[in-house]
Amino acid sequence: MLSFVQEGLPVRVVFGAGRRRQLRDEVRHLGIERALLITTPAKRAMAEAMAAEIGERAAGVFDRVAMHVPIEVAKAGRAEVLRLGADGCIALGGGSAIGLAKAIALEQDVAIIALPTTYSGSEMTAIQGLTEDGVKRVRRDLRMLPRTVIYDPELTVTLPPSIAGPSGMNAMAHCVEAFYAEAATPLLSLAAEEGIRALAESLPVLVDRPDSLEASAKALYGAWLAGMALGAGTALHHKLCHTLGGSFDLPHAPTHALMLPYSAHYNRDAAPDAMARIARALGVKDAPAGLFDLARRAGAPASLAALGLRHADLDRAAELAAAAPYPNPRPVTREDVRALLEDAFYGRRPQSA
């Protein structure tokens, strides 16, 4: 018998090519008086151009975004908001830029507008990972939820395939775990299945034709759905990636892209209904094998070894991931996780059922 709690999150979504040009209107819509633009050094010129368009409501640009949101960067961002008297943050970038804006909002009373430039999907959640003392800890708080998200495929159409593909697989991971995470609901599962379908159709096109605006829009559509699906929570896959990223400094999206087939294979027999829906959305017979093939097609790293992890690190990674596991359909043990990591270290193909 069905039993669930569905909580609707109040995010305004503005979707379409060229929609970033409405940023000034969206700032006014939220009543933001002084907005700090948060981005990476590579996107500083774009952020400064947006600040010029906003005019007197722009407080400045902060471009110290770093992967996995180190606590030192979060503190610097919070200090900048206080120094400038900002009441809003505009995050221009991927999950790291949006994550920094969330870290600021957790401590300061600021409204967030997100302009995603990758396919992470994190802009639709009140979830954020902060890294301190080599450990990435995940928090969930509605204060971190962006008030408005502007999806403009013109911002992602310039992504090189080496970034677009793994970024899309990162979003795919949110969809996969949404079926069996602790707060899964029928609505979020529908979003997850459609998100997988949209990403599976668009990512191969973006690898072959990075300038395809239509494929970019479909991938952003899939990322939007993935972000909503992430409201169901996370399971083993995200715990593994948070461990590998926060404690071993592996890159975020490539790690997600590489690990997804292995974490799905780990849970295959414990979540057969979820695997059937994933396989259906992918158009394949076996979900983990289909995810492996798509990840390789999308440019995922060949192995943990190729990402730079040492074989000597596998024991420590297994210990960390199993010490405080997220809720998962199959029990998480150090021995089983260690075996999973061994397969991922060598890039072995998950065996079909």
C-alpha positions as CSV (number, residue, x, y, z in Angstrom):
1,M,0.0,0.0,0.0
2,L,1.3,3.5,-0.9
3,S,2.6,5.6,1.9
4,F,4.6,8.8,1.4
5,V,5.0,12.5,2.1
6,Q,5.3,14.9,-0.8
7,E,6.6,18.3,-0.1
8,G,6.4,20.9,-2.9
9,L,9.4,23.3,-3.0
10,P,8.6,27.0,-3.9
11,V,11.1,27.6,-6.8
12,R,10.3,29.9,-9.7
13,V,11.6,28.3,-12.9
14,V,12.2,30.5,-16.0
15,F,13.2,28.2,-18.9
16,G,14.2,29.0,-22.5
17,A,16.9,30.2,-24.9
18,G,17.9,33.8,-24.1
19,R,16.0,33.9,-20.8
20,R,19.2,35.1,-18.9
21,R,18.4,38.5,-20.3
22,Q,15.4,38.7,-17.9
23,L,17.8,38.6,-14.9
24,R,17.2,42.3,-14.1
25,D,13.4,41.7,-14.0
26,E,13.9,38.6,-11.8
27,V,16.0,40.6,-9.4
28,R,13.3,43.2,-9.1
29,H,10.6,40.5,-8.9
30,L,12.3,39.2,-5.7
31,G,12.8,42.7,-4.3
32,I,16.6,42.2,-4.1
33,E,18.3,45.6,-3.6
34,R,22.0,44.5,-3.7
35,A,22.9,41.3,-5.4
36,L,26.4,39.6,-5.2
37,L,27.2,37.6,-8.3
38,I,29.0,34.4,-7.5
39,T,31.0,32.6,-10.1
40,T,34.3,31.1,-11.1
41,P,37.3,33.1,-12.4
42,A,36.7,31.7,-15.9
43,K,33.2,33.3,-15.9
44,R,34.1,36.5,-14.2
45,A,33.7,38.6,-17.4
46,M,30.2,37.1,-18.0
47,A,29.3,37.9,-14.4
48,E,30.6,41.5,-14.7
49,A,28.5,41.9,-17.9
50,M,25.4,40.7,-16.0
51,A,26.2,43.0,-13.1
52,A,26.3,45.9,-15.6
53,E,22.9,44.9,-16.9
54,I,21.5,44.8,-13.3
55,G,22.9,48.2,-12.7
56,E,22.5,49.8,-9.3
57,R,21.1,46.5,-7.8
58,A,24.5,44.8,-8.4
59,A,26.8,44.7,-5.3
60,G,29.8,43.1,-7.0
61,V,31.3,39.9,-8.2
62,F,32.8,37.1,-6.1
63,D,34.8,34.6,-8.1
64,R,36.5,32.4,-5.6
65,V,34.3,29.3,-6.3
66,A,36.0,26.0,-5.6
67,M,35.0,22.4,-6.0
68,H,33.2,20.7,-3.0
69,V,32.7,24.1,-1.3
70,P,35.6,24.3,1.1
71,I,34.6,25.9,4.4
72,E,37.3,28.6,3.9
73,V,35.7,29.7,0.7
74,A,32.2,29.6,2.3
75,K,33.5,31.9,5.1
76,A,35.0,34.3,2.6
77,G,31.8,34.5,0.7
78,R,29.8,35.1,3.8
79,A,32.2,37.9,4.8
80,E,31.8,39.5,1.4
81,V,28.1,39.5,1.6
82,L,28.3,41.3,5.0
83,R,30.9,43.7,3.7
84,L,28.8,44.7,0.7
85,G,25.5,44.7,2.5
86,A,24.1,42.3,-0.1
87,D,20.6,40.8,0.3
88,G,20.8,38.5,-2.7
89,C,23.2,36.1,-4.4
90,I,23.2,35.3,-8.1
91,A,25.0,32.0,-8.8
92,L,26.4,31.8,-12.3
93,G,28.0,28.4,-12.9
94,G,27.6,24.8,-12.0
95,G,27.1,22.9,-8.8
96,S,30.1,24.5,-7.1
97,A,28.9,28.1,-7.6
98,I,25.4,27.2,-6.6
99,G,26.7,25.3,-3.6
100,L,28.6,28.4,-2.5
101,A,25.5,30.6,-2.7
102,K,23.7,28.0,-0.6
103,A,26.5,28.0,2.0
104,I,26.2,31.8,2.2
105,A,22.4,31.6,2.5
106,L,22.6,29.1,5.3
107,E,24.2,31.8,7.5
108,Q,23.0,35.1,5.9
109,D,19.5,36.1,5.0
110,V,19.9,36.3,1.2
111,A,17.7,35.2,-1.7
112,I,19.4,33.1,-4.4
113,I,18.9,33.3,-8.1
114,A,20.6,30.5,-10.0
115,L,21.8,30.5,-13.6
116,P,23.1,27.0,-14.2
117,T,25.9,26.6,-16.8
118,T,26.1,22.8,-16.4
119,Y,23.7,20.0,-15.8
120,S,24.1,19.3,-12.1
121,G,20.5,19.9,-11.1
122,S,21.6,21.1,-7.6
123,E,19.8,24.5,-8.3
124,M,16.5,22.8,-7.6
125,T,17.3,21.6,-4.1
126,A,17.8,22.8,-0.6
127,I,20.8,20.3,-0.3
128,Q,24.4,21.4,-0.1
129,G,27.7,19.7,0.6
130,L,30.4,21.6,2.6
131,T,33.9,20.3,3.0
132,E,35.8,20.8,6.2
133,D,38.9,18.9,7.5
134,G,38.9,16.7,4.5
135,V,35.3,15.5,5.0
136,K,32.3,16.5,2.9
137,R,29.1,16.8,5.0
138,V,25.7,17.2,3.4
139,R,23.1,19.5,4.8
140,R,19.5,20.1,4.0
141,D,17.8,23.4,4.9
142,L,15.1,25.4,3.1
143,R,17.1,28.6,3.6
144,M,19.5,27.3,0.9
145,L,16.8,26.7,-1.7
146,P,17.1,29.1,-4.7
147,R,14.1,31.4,-5.1
148,T,14.4,31.5,-8.9
149,V,16.2,29.4,-11.4
150,I,16.9,30.7,-14.9
151,Y,17.5,27.8,-17.4
152,D,19.0,29.3,-20.6
153,P,20.5,26.6,-22.9
154,E,22.6,29.4,-24.5
155,L,24.7,29.2,-21.3
156,T,25.4,25.5,-21.7
157,V,25.7,25.2,-25.5
158,T,29.3,26.2,-25.3
159,L,30.3,23.4,-22.8
160,P,33.0,21.1,-24.2
161,P,31.9,17.5,-24.4
162,S,34.4,16.6,-21.7
163,I,32.4,18.7,-19.2
164,A,28.8,18.3,-20.6
165,G,28.8,14.5,-20.6
166,P,30.0,13.9,-17.0
167,S,27.8,16.8,-15.8
168,G,24.8,15.2,-17.4
169,M,25.7,11.9,-15.8
170,N,25.9,13.7,-12.4
171,A,22.2,14.7,-12.9
172,M,21.4,11.2,-14.0
173,A,22.6,9.9,-10.6
174,H,20.0,12.1,-8.9
175,C,17.3,10.4,-11.0
176,V,18.6,6.9,-10.4
177,E,18.7,7.2,-6.6
178,A,15.3,9.0,-6.5
179,F,13.5,5.7,-7.1
180,Y,14.8,4.1,-3.9
181,A,16.0,7.0,-1.6
182,E,14.4,7.4,1.8
183,A,11.9,10.1,0.8
184,A,10.9,8.6,-2.6
185,T,7.4,9.4,-3.8
186,P,5.4,8.6,-7.0
187,L,5.7,12.1,-8.3
188,L,9.5,12.3,-7.8
189,S,9.8,8.9,-9.5
190,L,7.9,10.1,-12.5
191,A,10.3,13.1,-12.7
192,A,13.3,10.8,-12.3
193,E,12.2,8.5,-15.2
194,E,11.5,11.4,-17.5
195,G,14.8,13.0,-16.5
196,I,16.7,9.8,-17.3
197,R,15.0,9.6,-20.7
198,A,15.8,13.3,-21.6
199,L,19.4,13.0,-20.5
200,A,20.0,9.7,-22.3
201,E,18.7,11.2,-25.5
202,S,20.6,14.4,-25.3
203,L,24.0,13.6,-23.9
204,P,25.2,11.5,-26.9
205,V,24.1,14.3,-29.2
206,L,26.1,16.9,-27.1
207,V,29.2,14.8,-27.3
208,D,28.9,14.6,-31.1
209,R,27.5,18.1,-31.7
210,P,28.3,20.4,-28.7
211,D,26.7,23.4,-30.4
212,S,23.3,21.7,-30.6
213,L,20.9,24.2,-28.9
214,E,18.1,21.7,-29.0
215,A,20.2,19.0,-27.3
216,S,21.4,21.5,-24.7
217,A,17.8,22.5,-23.9
218,K,16.8,18.8,-23.6
219,A,19.7,18.2,-21.3
220,L,18.8,21.2,-19.1
221,Y,15.2,19.9,-19.0
222,G,16.6,16.6,-17.8
223,A,18.7,18.4,-15.2
224,W,15.7,20.3,-14.0
225,L,13.8,17.1,-13.5
226,A,16.8,15.5,-11.8
227,G,17.1,18.4,-9.4
228,M,13.4,17.9,-8.4
229,A,13.9,14.2,-8.1
230,L,16.9,14.8,-5.7
231,G,14.3,15.9,-3.2
232,A,13.7,12.1,-2.6
233,G,17.1,12.0,-0.9
234,T,20.3,10.2,-1.6
235,A,21.7,6.7,-1.1
236,L,25.0,4.8,-1.6
237,H,26.0,6.4,-4.8
238,H,26.1,10.0,-3.4
239,K,27.8,8.8,-0.2
240,L,30.6,7.2,-2.3
241,C,31.0,10.3,-4.4
242,H,30.9,12.6,-1.4
243,T,33.7,10.5,0.1
244,L,35.8,10.3,-3.0
245,G,35.4,14.0,-3.6
246,G,35.6,15.5,-0.1
247,S,38.3,13.2,1.3
248,F,40.4,12.4,-1.8
249,D,39.7,15.6,-3.9
250,L,38.4,13.7,-7.0
251,P,36.5,16.0,-9.4
252,H,32.8,16.1,-8.8
253,A,31.0,15.4,-12.0
254,P,33.5,12.9,-13.5
255,T,33.4,10.9,-10.2
256,H,29.6,10.7,-10.4
257,A,29.8,9.7,-14.0
258,L,32.2,6.9,-13.3
259,M,30.6,5.5,-10.1
260,L,27.0,5.5,-11.1
261,P,27.0,2.1,-13.0
262,Y,28.8,0.5,-10.0
263,S,26.4,1.8,-7.3
264,A,23.4,0.9,-9.5
265,H,24.8,-2.6,-9.9
266,Y,25.3,-2.8,-6.1
267,N,21.6,-2.1,-5.6
268,R,20.2,-4.0,-8.6
269,D,18.8,-7.1,-6.8
270,A,17.6,-5.1,-3.8
271,A,15.6,-2.6,-6.0
272,P,14.2,-4.5,-9.0
273,D,11.3,-2.2,-9.7
274,A,13.6,0.8,-9.8
275,M,16.0,-1.0,-12.1
276,A,13.2,-1.9,-14.4
277,R,12.1,1.7,-14.7
278,I,15.7,2.9,-15.2
279,A,16.2,0.3,-17.9
280,R,13.0,1.4,-19.6
281,A,14.0,5.0,-19.6
282,L,17.4,4.2,-21.0
283,G,15.9,1.8,-23.6
284,V,18.0,-1.1,-22.5
285,K,17.5,-4.5,-20.8
286,D,19.9,-4.1,-17.9
287,A,20.1,-0.8,-16.0
288,P,23.7,-1.0,-14.6
289,A,25.0,-2.1,-18.0
290,G,23.1,0.6,-19.8
291,L,24.4,3.2,-17.4
292,F,27.9,1.9,-18.0
293,D,27.6,2.2,-21.7
294,L,26.0,5.7,-21.6
295,A,28.7,6.9,-19.1
296,R,31.4,5.8,-21.5
297,R,29.6,7.4,-24.4
298,A,29.3,10.6,-22.5
299,G,33.0,10.7,-21.7
300,A,33.2,9.3,-18.1
301,P,36.7,8.5,-16.9
302,A,37.7,4.9,-17.6
303,S,38.4,4.1,-13.9
304,L,39.2,5.4,-10.5
305,A,42.9,4.8,-11.3
306,A,42.5,7.1,-14.3
307,L,41.0,9.8,-12.0
308,G,44.2,9.6,-9.9
309,L,43.0,7.6,-6.9
310,R,45.7,5.3,-5.5
311,H,44.9,1.6,-4.9
312,A,46.2,2.1,-1.4
313,D,43.3,4.6,-0.9
314,L,40.6,2.0,-1.5
315,D,40.5,0.7,2.1
316,R,40.2,4.1,3.6
317,A,37.5,5.1,1.1
318,A,35.5,2.0,1.9
319,E,35.8,2.7,5.6
320,L,34.6,6.2,5.3
321,A,31.7,5.3,3.0
322,A,30.5,2.5,5.2
323,A,31.0,4.3,8.6
324,A,28.0,6.5,8.3
325,P,26.0,5.3,5.2
326,Y,23.0,7.0,3.7
327,P,19.8,5.0,3.7
328,N,20.1,2.4,1.0
329,P,18.0,-0.6,-0.3
330,R,20.9,-3.0,0.2
331,P,22.8,-3.0,3.5
332,V,26.1,-1.1,3.2
333,T,29.1,-3.0,4.5
334,R,32.8,-2.2,4.3
335,E,33.6,-5.4,2.6
336,D,30.9,-5.0,-0.1
337,V,31.8,-1.4,-0.7
338,R,35.5,-2.3,-0.9
339,A,34.6,-4.8,-3.6
340,L,32.6,-2.2,-5.5
341,L,35.5,0.2,-5.4
342,E,37.9,-2.4,-6.6
343,D,35.8,-2.9,-9.7
344,A,35.6,0.9,-10.2
345,F,39.4,1.2,-9.7
346,Y,40.0,-1.0,-12.7
347,G,37.0,0.1,-14.7
348,R,35.5,-3.3,-14.9
349,R,32.1,-3.6,-16.7
350,P,29.2,-4.5,-14.3
351,Q,28.0,-8.0,-15.1
352,S,24.4,-8.1,-16.5
353,A,21.7,-10.1,-14.7
